[in-house]
Amino acid sequence: MATPVLNIELRNVKGKNKVLKTRRSGNVPGVVYSRGEKTKEISLNEREMEKILSRYGQSMKIALDLEGKRSFAIIKEIQRGNINNEILHMDFQTLDENEKIKIQMPIQIINREEVESSVRFIQMNINEVEIQTYPKYLPDKVELDAIKLNEKDVLTIEDLDIAKNEHIEILEDREKVVASFAHISSRAEVDKEEV
């Protein structure tokens, strides 16, 4: 999957009115942190950011384009409004290709429809996993194949698609349960047990 590109602009941060003006124009204020450098105050297009979030999620590498110069970053924090859930502010952390980063990655279940039925469904115990790796090895996503539940009672961290990747360090117990089957009792079975 290609790295999404987000256009950003430097912004003048003096005065509360500047932030309001930025928001009224459809842009969102934000900051870019870089180790050893001064924090950059930026603005970005909210619609463009929402498109990236909806397609790629929050836990992935983003290319920030500032006047044609690109740097890679991850999202550190998104502040949203209580009423409309609109983005109010964003924090980015630039990535040093020679330095490992720690990040929480969401776990995506694949082939769920192949194993679920009217009497059983997959129950998730955890929805994300913490990993550490160099930016160039940062996965686009972390997947768990539900079909493995046909052979095992539970799926653990060890069953994740990244578990055998030598470039990615999983910072959690590999025996931790990620998903298992939950069974739905039919009404007739429940009635029989009560008699």
N, C-alpha and C positions, 0 to 999 in steps of 0.2 A: 504494500500500500504506500503511495507517495506521501511525503511529508506535506501537510497543509501549509500554505503561505498566508500570513496575515500582514496587511499593510498597516504601519503605525506612523504617527507623526509626533515630533516633539511638541510639547505645549508649554505655554507661559502659565505658571501656577499661581501668580500673585492675585489674591482676591477670590472671595467666594463666588462672585458673579461670573468669573471666568469658567468655573466648573459648571455652573448652571447653563451658561451659554454653550459649552461643549455638549452637554446632555441634550439641550433643545435642538441642536443641529443633527441629532441622531448618532452622536459619538459618545464614547464612554472614556472617562479618565482612567489612567492606570500608571503603574510603575514597572520598570525593568531593573532588577538587581543583577549586578555583575561583580564577582569577587575582585577586589582591588581597584574597582572603578566607582566613580560617582553614580548614584542612582539616577536613572533617566525618568523624568516625568513625561508621560506620553498620552496620546488619545488614539482611539481606534474605533472603527465602525461597528456599532452594536449588531446590526443585521449580519454582517460578514462573520463576526465572532460566533453568533448563535448558529449559523450554518455549519461552521467548523465543529462546534460542540455537538450538534445533533448528528453529524456524520461520523466524527472520530471519537467523541467522548472527551473527558477532561484529562485523562492520564496518557498523554502522548507528546512526542516531540513536535514543536511548531517552529517554522521558519519565520522570524520577524523581519519584515522588509522595511527599513528606514532609509528613504531616499535612494533606493537601489542597492543599499548595503544590507546583506542578510546575516543574521546570527540565529543560532538555534537556542530554543528555550523550552521550559516546561511551565505549566500553569501552577503557581503556588497557592493562589487563593482567588475565589470569585465572591464578591459581595453582591447580594441580590436584594431587591426591594421586597417588603412584606406583602404588599397588595398585588402588584402585577407580575412579581417575580422577574422584573427587568434587571439587567446587569447594571450595577451602580459603580463598581470599581473592580479592576483586575490587577493582580500582581503576577509578574513573570520572573523566572530565574534563568539567566543565560547558562548554557552548558559549556563546560570546558571539555573538549574531546579527550583530554589526558587525565580526567578526574572522574572517578566513579560517582554515580548518584544513587540515592535511595528514593524509591517511589512506590506508592500503593497502586496496584493495577487491578481494575475490575476483572472478575472471572466471567467469561461467557460460556454458557452451556450450549453445545451443538448436538444435533440429532435427537433433541428432546422428544419430538413427535414420533420417533421410531420406537420408543420404549414406554411412553405414557399411555394409559388407557382409562376407561371409565371407572376403574377400581384402584388405580395406582397413579401417583404423580411424583415428580422429583421434588424433594425438599432440600433447600440450600441451607447449610449451616453457617457458611461464610460466603461473602460476595466479592471479596478482594484479597489480594496477596501482596505482601511487601517484598520487593526485590531490590538487588543492588547490581549495577552493571555500568559499563562505559556507555556514553550516549550513542555510539555507533551500533551497539548491540541492543538498544532499547526496543522491545517488541511492540508492534502496533496493537496487539491484543493478546490476551491469555485465554486459551480455550480448554474446555473439559468436555470430552466425548461421552455423552450419556449412554452410548451403546455398551460401554464397559460395565454398566450396571447389570447386563445380562449374565455376566460371569462373576461379579463380586457383589457383596452386600452393601458396601459403601465405597465412595470414591474419595481419595485423600489428595493432599498436596502433591504427592508422588505421581498421581495420575494426570497432572496438568501437562499440557503440550510442551511447556518450557522446562520441565523437570530434568530432562536429559541434556539441556543446552549448557555446554561447558563455560560459556561466556556470561551466563546469568546465575547469580547467587540468590537463592531463595532464603529469606531471613526468617523463616518460620519452620516449625516442626513438620517434617515431611509426612508424618503419620496423622496429622490433623485432618479430621473429616470435613470435606467440602460439601458433599451431597450424598443423599441416600433416597430410597423409596419410602413414601408414606402411603398407607393403604386406606381406602375408603370402605367402611363396612356398609353393606346394603341394609336397608330398613328391615327387610325380612330377617336377616341374620340377627340384628339387634333385638327384634321382637321375640325370636326363638330363645335367645339367651335370657330374656327377662321372664319367660314362662317357667 
